[in-house]
């Protein structure tokens, strides 16, 4: 009998975590590089505000309904479709940029579509993590996800700036597509999620599940306030700490 280790039973989670973290890093690099591109092209803060609006608003508007749908559908398929749509969006930006036809409204449309997909992917990913990681490893799982998120916030602007300085926006997009490909293939080929009992949810119906979720939040005001508080904090942290302000400083230099 093999001795139990501190990370016993976490092989599948490691594969998923590494692939998704790498893909998230590539996406963040592209997002930062696009902010630089938009400001240098347009030179107005309003254009950046619209870009942030199309990036964040769909996820906020659709996340609740998307969570209900993610509970009822195959989580792996949701994540694969979301990754594919995001990669298609990045690919379209790459082709438009290479042909010299890239316009700001293209970025608004692509970011809107990707943000809609993220609304479905995020809850599906959270459920997938809970299915792959043993319950006794949840503390380590949370620590690893926090570490990758913090590292992403610190490393993405620096890496995006460096890559863009040497190879331009096109190179950043190619790096992003490479990370998408790695995450997509690792999820498709090496991750198998345990089956869940979803017959009760299917019989219950989408609208009833949706209403019960709203009723739960209405009956637990403390949880609702915490969710709204952190949503507001994260929104402004994205705009100031990671997204717009660092890019504006670099664009003006």
BELBEL-V340317 format. One record per backbone hydrogen bond with DSSP energy under -0.5 kcal/mol. NH is the residue of the N-H (numbers start at 1). CO is the residue of the C=O. If there is no record, write none. Layout:
[[NH,CO] [NH,CO]]
This chain:
[[8,5] [10,7] [14,10] [15,11] [16,12] [17,13] [18,14] [19,15] [20,16] [21,17] [22,18] [23,19] [24,20] [25,21] [26,22] [27,23] [28,24] [29,25] [30,26] [31,27] [32,28] [33,29] [34,30] [35,31] [36,32] [37,33] [38,34] [39,35] [40,36] [41,37] [42,38] [43,38] [43,39] [48,44] [49,45] [50,46] [51,47] [52,48] [53,49] [54,50] [55,51] [56,52] [57,53] [60,56] [61,57] [62,58] [63,59] [66,62] [67,63] [68,64] [69,65] [70,66] [71,67] [72,68] [72,69] [73,69] [78,74] [79,75] [80,76] [81,77] [82,78] [83,79] [84,80] [85,81] [86,82] [87,83] [88,84] [89,85] [90,86] [91,87] [92,88] [93,89] [94,90] [95,91] [96,92] [97,93] [98,94] [99,95] [100,97] [101,96] [102,96] [106,103] [107,103] [108,104] [109,105] [110,106] [111,107] [112,108] [113,109] [114,110] [115,111] [116,112] [117,113] [118,114] [119,115] [120,116] [120,117] [121,117] [122,118] [123,119] [124,120] [125,121] [126,122] [127,123] [128,124] [129,125] [130,126] [131,127] [132,128] [133,129] [137,134] [138,135] [141,137] [142,138] [143,139] [144,140] [145,141] [146,142] [147,143] [148,144] [149,145] [150,146] [151,147] [152,148] [153,149] [154,150] [155,151] [156,152] [158,154] [159,155] [160,156] [161,157] [162,158] [163,159] [164,160] [165,161] [166,162] [167,163] [168,164] [171,167] [171,168] [172,168] [173,169] [174,170] [175,171] [176,172] [177,173] [178,174] [179,175] [180,176] [181,177] [182,178] [183,179] [184,180] [185,181] [186,182] [187,183] [188,184] [189,185] [190,186] [191,187] [192,190] [198,196] [202,198] [203,199] [204,200] [205,201] [209,205] [210,206] [211,207] [212,208] [213,209] [214,210] [215,211] [216,212] [217,213] [218,214] [219,215] [220,216] [220,217] [223,220] [224,220] [225,221] [226,222] [227,223] [228,224] [229,225] [230,226] [231,227] [232,228] [233,229] [234,230] [235,231] [236,232] [237,233] [238,234] [239,235] [240,236] [241,237] [242,237] [242,238] [243,238] [244,239] [245,239] [247,243] [248,244] [249,245] [250,246] [251,247] [252,248] [253,249] [253,250]]
